[in-house]
């Protein structure tokens, strides 16, 4: 079954562009909040790096989520979109001085600190302003997320976080700093995780670490487990909304939270992936010696995930319901890696046909580049085009 697209409204829009179905977005956010709300003290943040389109951010901020940011620019975008500063957390291994000062001036909820060197800089800058920075330490739990090597973050070999062996000394150091208030622990093991056993393993590791700290008289107010919940790229129509119930239940059943302790989540892909599609126009159908190529006006500059991660995205010819043929679906970029799919069956493609690359609302528009001096794709919402929503719920 194809997705539902207002093809008539697409005809006069310059391709390639991103199309965001705001009803899917609103349904996804509502479901996530409803499932999280079944558990006491569960707090949901949106990971801005997945999609920072201003219209998307406004919808998410109005729903009441917090914002997980990994740059000063994301903090600025979140504030402009209406996220309260006291719901913003700031992560990332390489926070520059201006970004830290920006966050201090905005009085964000907390910094997720990834090294002692970073902690010392935050303390110095906070003291210079007469402020106190709230911090959580990101701990590398050495938990395998069983996902693509480029998107796993919780192994000892990864650049992220503080080693478990250094956790206690880092907390004691923070407690001696006048510009720092230690409030909790932060974890994130990777993304596009569909096997709940990875989250169960993280729960066990956090339980052990909390027991270890409490044996030394160290109390933790906030626990942040990041995000990582995956989506169904193979069948987006059948699974528009991720399995938030199973995700939140896994943490509710697996974590031994202390009285009054808050559990924070930072969901990105799960919130926005399925609401977005990259819409492209077919430039040429080229018959090669052994293959037929559908050459699109969208390329790896517009959606880099297939080239970068060998990621699969469902592709649909939304202009033609005729018989199928097999194509290599490629872009116009002067790189052999500019390929969306090989040996892919699609309704027969002709020059000018519109092609939808699905599940592209996360890490699509936000990762676009101007390589080959190409224009950046524009993002349009269904509200922009005054579309009557018709997707399958």
N, C-alpha and C positions, 0 to 999 in steps of 0.2 A: 504494500500500500504506500502510495506517495504521500508526501507531506502536502499541506494545504497552503498554496501560495496565490496571492492576487496578481496573477501573471499580466492581466490587462494594465495594472498600475505600474508594472515594471518596465513596460515597453519604452517609455520616454526617459527613463533614468539611465545616466551614464554608468556603464558597467566597467569593472567589477565594483560591487558594493555589498555591504553587510545588511541583512534584513533581520530585525529583532522582533519576534512575536511577544508583545508585552503581556498578553494574557497568559501565555505559558510561563513567563517570568513571574507574574503575580501569583499564579497557582503554585509554582515551585516554592517561592518564598513563604507563602502562607502555610503550605504543608510542612516545611521545615520548622517553622515557628510553632505550629500546633504539636508536632511530635516532640520537639525539645521541651515545650511547655508542660508535657506530662511528667517531667522529672524536675524535682526541686533544685533550684539554683543552677540550672543549665543556661548559659549565656552564649548567644550566637553572633559571631562577627562575619562579615563578608570580606574575603580576600581580594582586595582591589586589583591585584596584579592580573587576575583572570580577565577582567574587562572593565576599563575605566571610562567607557562612553558616558558623557555627562547625563544623558537621559536615562540610561540604565542605572547609574548611581543614584539619581534622584528617586527612582521607584524603590530601590532597595533601602535607601535612608528613610523614606517616608514610612516604610513598614516597621521600622524600629530597630533594625540590626545595628551592631557596631561595625567598625571598619578595621581590618587588618592591613597595615601599610608596610611597604618595604623600601620606601624612598620618601624624600621630602616632597617630591612632586605628587606622590599619591596622598600624602597628608593634605597638601593644598587642595587637590581635587576632591577629597572627602569632605573637607570643611566647606568648600564651595557648594557641594551637593547637599549639605545640610546635616551631615553626621555630627552629633555632639562631640566635642573634644574629649569629654570624659568617657566616651565609648571607643576611642581610637587607641590601638596598640601599634607599636612601631618595632618591626623586626628587621633582620638583615645583618650579614656579617661585616658589611663595610659602610657604616653610617659616617658621613662626613660631618665636619664641625657645623656647617651652616644648617644641615638637616637636624642635627641634635638641638641646636639653638632654636630652630623653628618649632620643634616639638615641645621644648621647654616653655617657650613663649605662649604656645597654644594650651599648655597645661593638659597634655594628653593623659590618658589613663595610666599607661605604663610603657616602658621600653622593654623589649625582649632582648636581653643582652647575651652576646655570643662569645665573649672573651674577656679576660681580665684587663687586657689593654683597652678595650672599649669601655669597660666599667670605669677605669681611671679617668678617661677623657670626659665621660658623662659627668662624673663627680666634679671634675675641675670646672667644666662649663656651668654646671648647676650652681656651684658655690660662687662663681663670678657674678651670677645673676641674683644671688640671695634666695635661690629656690632649692627644693628637694625633689629629686627625680624618683618616681616609683619604678622599680625594676623587677622583672622576672628573669631568672636565668634559663636560657635555652640549654637543656641538657641533651647530649647525644646518647640515646638509650641503647644503641647498637642492636636495633630491631630490624630485621629484614622485611621490607614491605612487599617483596615478590612482585615488583613492577619493573618498568624499563629502567636501565642503568642510569639514564640521564635525568630521571625524575625521582630517584630514591634519595633520601636525605638523612636517614637515621642510622646509617652504618658508621662504624668507627673510622672507616677510611674517608668518609665525606668531610667536606670543609665546615659543615654546620655544627654549631653548638659547643658546649663545654663537656669535656670527658667526665664520666660518672665519678672517676677517682678524684677529680678536682672540685666536685660539687660542694662538698662541705667547707673546704678552705675558701672557696669563692664567696660563699654566704657569710662566713665569719669576717672576711675582708670587707664585704659590703656593709656589714653592721657597724664597722669601725669608721665608715666614711660619713662626713657631715652632710654631704650633698646627695646622699642615697638613702632610700627606704626600700629594703627588700620585702617583696610581698608574695612571691610565688615562683613556680617552676613552669617552664614552657617546653613542649615537645612537638615535633612534627617528623613523621617517618617517611613521607613521600606522597605521591598523588596517583590518581586513577587506580585506587585500591578497591577491589570488589570482594575479596576474601576477608571476611570478618576476623579470621584467625590472626591476622596481622595486628588488628586493633586489640584483640584479646591479649596478645603477647605484650603489647604496650601497657595495657592495664596492669598486668602482673609486674612488669618492671617498675611502674610508678608506685604500686603498693609496696614493693620491696624498698624503694628509695625513700618513701615517706616513713616507713618503719625505721629505717636507718637514721634519718634525721631526728625523729622523735626520741630515739634512744640517746641522742646527744642534746636533747632539750630544745631543738629547733622546730618551730611551728611554721606551717605554710598556710597562707590565707587563700591563695588563688592557684588553681591548676589549669593549664592551657594545653590541650592535646592537639592543637593545629586542626588541619582538615584532612584531605586525602581521599574522601569518598568518591568513587568513580561513577561513570555514567555508561549507558549502553550505546556505543557507537554503531553497532551492527544493526540494531532495530530501534531507532529513535522514536518512531511512531508508536511502537508497542510499549515503550518505557520512557515516556516524556519526563516523568518525575522520578528521581532516584529513590532508593529504598532508605529513606530517612528513619523510618521506624526501627529497622534492624540496626542501623548505625547507632542511634542514640540508646537503644536498649542494650547494645553490646557494652557501652560504657557504664550504663546504669547497673548492669549485672556484674561487671567485671571490676570496677573501681570501688575501693573502700574509702569513700569521701568522709571527711571529718565533719562534725556539726558546724554549720555556718560556712563551710568551704564552697567556693564557686568553681564550677567547671566551665571553661571557655572553649569554644570551637571556632575555627577559622575556615569556613567553607567557601571555595571559589568556583571551581569547575562544576560542582554539583548544583550550584545555584543558577548558572548562566549558560552552560554549554548547549542545552537542548533548545533554548529559545532562539538561537542564532544560526543563520545559514549564509554562506558566501554565494552570492548570485553572480554568475558570469555569462558571457555571451560567446557562442562558438564562432571563432574566426574562420577556421578552415577544417575540412575533413581531408586528411592526407592518406593516400594509399601507399604504404611503403612496400618493400620487397616481401616481407613476411608479416607485417602488422599494419593495422589501420589506426591512424592517430586522430583523436579529436583534440584540436588545438584551441585552447580557450584564451580569452583575454585576461583571465586571472592567472597568477603564477605564485611561485614560492615567496615572492615579495608580499603577497596579500594573505597567504596562509602558509606558514613555514613548517607546520607540524609534520606533514608527510615527509618532507625532505630532512628535517632535523631528527625526528623520532621514528621514522618509518611508520607513522601513525595512519590508521585506517579511518576514513570518513565515508559515510554512505553518499553516493552521488546519484542524482536524479535528473533526467531530461524533463523539465517541466513544460516544455513547448510541444511535446509529441508523445502520444500514447500508442504509436504504431509498433510493428514487430521489432524484436531486439537484434542487436548486432554487438560484436565484441570490439573494444577499443582500448588503446592506451590513452588515458586522459592526461594531457600535458599542458603546460603553460608556455608563455612566449619568452621566458628568461633564457639568457645565454649560459645555461648550466645544464649538464646532463641530469642533475638531481631534481630538476624542475618537473616533477612527475607527481600527479595526484593518485593515479592508480594504473596498474597494468592488467591487461587481459580482463577488462571489466565489461560486463554485459549491461547495455543501456538500450532504451527505446531508440530506434534509428535516429542518428543525429544529422542535421543539415546546417549549413551556414546560417548563422543568426539565431539558432535555437538557444534558449535560456537554460543554463545548467545550474542546479542547486547543489552545493556541497554542504551537507548537513552537520549538525552538532558542532558548529563552529563559533558558538557564542563565547567560548572560553579560549584564551590564547590564540585568537584569530586577529581581529582588528588591532588589538593592543600590541602584537608582535610584528605588525607590518613594517616594512622598510621601503626606502626609496632607491634601492639598488637598481642599476640601469637607468637612474634618473626617472623612475616611474612615480606617478602620482599615488599618494596614499588613498586607500579606499575609504569611502564615506559610509557611515552607519545610519540607517534609517529604521525607525520603529514603525510598528503597525499603526500607532497613533499618528505619526507623521503623515502616513498615507491614507489615514481615515479608513482603515480596513475593518470590515465586519469579521470578527474572529470565527474561524470554522475548523480549528484543529480538533483532533479526536482527544477527548479527555479520558 
